[in-house]
Structures are given as structure tokens and as C-alpha cells.
Amino acid sequence: MLRIVSANLNGVRSADKKGFFDWLAGSQADLVCVQELKAQPGDLSPRMQAPDGLTGYFHCAEKKGYSGVGIYSRHEPDAVVEGLGIGWIDAEGRYLQLDFGELSVVSLYLPSGSSSDERQQVKFDFLDVFMPHLNELRAAGRDIVICGDWNIAHNEIDLKNWKGNLKNSGFLPEERAWMGELLGEGGWHDVWRRLYPEVPGYTWWSNRGQAYAKDVGWRIDYHIVTPSMMECARAASVYKDEKFSDHAPLIVDYDRTL
């Protein structure tokens, strides 16, 4: 069994103080994709770099205290791909890929557009260039798992207050249509929704009000996979017993080995 975790940490140092790496030590994860490191390589303690039998690989943003992705692995990869080869995206540290034989595992942090119209346009620009990349990945015929914070809730079931968010970033018609294309013509699969068609599966809650206590959440963290990996997906869960950030870890077990 191959256990892969996706977790937006909203700051790796903050998550460390809240017990993330203590939890990780007992999680039995083989691969852990993390997003929003908000750190540079020099900021990472030895434990953050290589926690409990895992080795960390990172793609940090140029801007300090911002974005950044990483993957912790129990196995040494055959190849490490940092970034998409697109300067303005790679400067923000949003894509990291590890290859193991026929399997590629990606940690993705898709831009948020909630802070301004300018950032929403950056998000749309990212989506425009990311879809061709995803098509190329699929065409290569590899087994692929793309974990991460996609910052898009696809359907009404994926967020509690969908009626109040129809004009808000993360649930805009254009974003939802893009995700629909990805999971339709694109040939990719959303593991959680395929396994559990009627379970909301929220992974993010606003820090405002009582969103977490009242479970007014969004499902914006995904495992998006090729058909071959969907066939291997056996179970998924959202870990909420402890709170490491405003996101909860998404755990998926796949019936295969590296």
C-alpha cells in the first residue's frame, strides 16, 4: 500500500509549532506533499528538512515568507522537477514533481485570486498555461498523482455556503468550468469525489467567525490522478483530530508500490 498525504501548512514553521511533524512521524505516509511553506531553504530546521525517515525536496518562492511547495519521501526519486519552466510561475514556488519509475507525484499550490482583481488575473493566467502542461503529462502515459491546494471548489457539494460564493474567487464559473474540463475531456480523476460521491470532504476553513467549529468549509485540496492511479485508490480521509493550519491533511491510500 502506498500512502500519500497532501497538506497546505500555511507556514511550515507555524505548522511545526502546532505539532505537524509529531503527527507525521506516526502517519505511516510514504509521500507527503506540502504547500505554502512560507520559508526559504535556510529557514528549515533539520527536522523540517528530513523528518523521521523522510527526505524533503523543496521549491521555494523567491519572495521571503511566501508560497513554496515541498515533498517528503521515504524513497529516493529517480528525478526531481522544480517548477514548470515558466519564470513568473516558478518565482512563486508552485510546482514540484518527483519521479519514481513509472510514477510521478506532484505537489501543487495553485494561486489564490481572493486578495485582488490582479491576483485573480494571475490565477486565470496560471490556469491557461497549466492545462496544456497537464495534457502533456497525461499524454506521456505515466501514473500520476497531483496533490495540493488547487484553490477551486468544483461543485456545490464542495463548499458549505455555495450560494453566497457564486461571485467569489475559488467558486467562479470560469474556475469551475476549468476544473470540469480537467475532469472531463482532460481525462483526470478527482480521487475523493470518485470514492465518496456524496461526502463533502472539506479541507479548508476560514479563520473568520466560527467557520471551523461549525464546519463551514471548502474542499479545495485534491488528489487529481490518472485513470491508472484511480484504479489503485482504496481509501481517503481528511485528518481533523489536530489542527496544524487553516487546511487539514488529505490522506489517500493506493494499492501499489513505488
Phi, psi and omega in degrees: 000138180247116181257122180239130181246142170240132182211119169278118187271344185049048181107109183295325180290322176295315180297325178299315180295334181268007172096014183301315185285334172295316178296318183301323182300331181254010187277345183059029179280141174269325180221136181230111179267123181241150180228163179056058178297322184053043183205157172260163181308321181290347179275350188271124177291165178306322180291323178292332181279324184212077184276122167045064175084000178253149174247132183265140173236136190225149171228098187269155175286153176292324179285129182293143177068029187219137169049215180093140180229161178206164173223128172261133185225142174279346185238147180283127181285157174284331181207151177235125180245112179262115175084175181259000184077020178240113192308309186291336175279313185294334177296339181261001174060067188240356186212126176220131184233130172246136179250133176229101183058238181273358183257134171241133177240129185241137168255122187236136171233095183284142184301149170266145177248013189283342186277334183192164175297326180296317180289330175295323177293323175300319179298314178299319179298320178298313180301322181297321182269341183282325181301313176301323178297317179297322178297320178295318178301314180298318184294337182288345175080015180274164169276125188226136172235119177252108181259147171152186179267104182272349178056030175220127169266122190285308185233173185303325180295342187274001173208146186295308186258065186291325181297324181278358184239015183297337180249013183254148177305137183102341178219025178288150180306320181294320180292316181295323178294321178299315179295322177298320177295317179303315185271356177255263180302328183295336175082012178268164180233142176264105190302310184302310185291330176289321180285323187228078187301333187244010179257121184307310176071038182303143179234355181219141179225135177299148175280354180280145175058218182248036186304314183291314182298324182266003181056042174270082190243181176230147170257099182236357175257131189225157155253111176254125192224162173286161180305323181298323179281330176298323179296334182271344185291125184251320183203152177221152178208155174250122185272114182236008181293332174230159183240109183264336179199193176281356172250158174248146178297138176252122187245130177229134175257129180245137180275073176196172178237167177278000000 
